[in-house]
Amino acid sequence: MSRADETRVADTGVPKAAHTGAPAGRAAHPSRPSPLWALALFRSELTVTLRRWRTLVLLGVLALIPILIGIAVKIETSDGGSFGGGHGGEGEGPAFFPQITNNGIFLVFASLAATLPVFLPMVIGVIAGDAIAGEAGSGTLRYLLVAPAGRTRLLLAKFTTTMAFCLIATLVVALSSLVTGALLFPLGDVTLISGITVSFDEALLRALGVAGLVALSLVGIATVGLFISTLTNSGIAAMATTVGLVVTTQILDTIPQLHAIHPYLFPHYWLSFADLLREPVYWDELIKNLGLQGLYVAVFGSAAWARFTAKDITA
């Protein structure tokens, strides 16, 4: 057990007798946890997750992508030309790229559109897949379950930590994009997809809303990854399965012959965040996306709870 895991086990309120070799009878009847205990467990789980080198590397890669995109656009347009010849259909990710040179805030939208199909869900898949299986594989899961919270509260702490990481990962991309865009390109009033010009302050609020929508778009795959994590004691297997599912689902969503199942695939409405950049806002696909992600959370969240509460913990 690593030093970080030992600290986390201690911080969650596990009775000292439970992990110091003292008689088991002293920890057989733990006191009822206070209402703030669950918050402390969540804080502990989030802190341990963010302190891991793997997590820091993944967040670093996400922060680097907008910088590379910004530099690439700057180099290609240095002679006064447009990026990619101005190609890209309206509402699609590439449509944002030609606008970056006119206003740096479009780097936020372009970077989120570029990372959402692959990079962001893969990072989330790694964190979610390792949530339970990683603990079992390292031998720390049984120590956490000695704490007075029980399996349901521990699973809830893992779930909320994964959801928080969805927001953190998205904000890392958005903030890196905004800083890079401000350094490399001009900022000012923004012309939306519908042709309406809004102030930079309003565009900034819409960018924040887009980041929030992208984070919510990832909760479906995050919950699926958490469920997969309860099925195995191998963190690597859980992470690989979750990431493989992301890739497979993306492929299925591009096959025209499978159009009947497309509306039920969690990535189908991911790029609908572009509708927030219209005036008036098109809410149809945005609502469908949020509803679909909520459905995945309800189904796979329940399945994860049923599996984890009945699982035989041996590690």
Secondary structure by P-SEA (a helix, b strand, c coil): ccaaaaaaaaaacccccccccccccccccccccccaaaaaaaaaaaaaaaacaaaaaaaaaaaaaaaaaaaaaaaaaccccccccccccccccccccccccccccaaaaaaaaaacccaaaaaaaaaaaaccaaaaaacaaaaaaaccccaaaaaaaaaaaaaaaaaaaaaaaaaaaaaaaaaccccccccccccccccaaaaaaaaaaaaaaaaaaaaaaaaaaaaaaaacccaaaaaaaaaaaaaaaaaaaaccccccccccccccccccccccccccccaaaaaaaaaaaaaaaaaaaaaaaaaaaaccccc
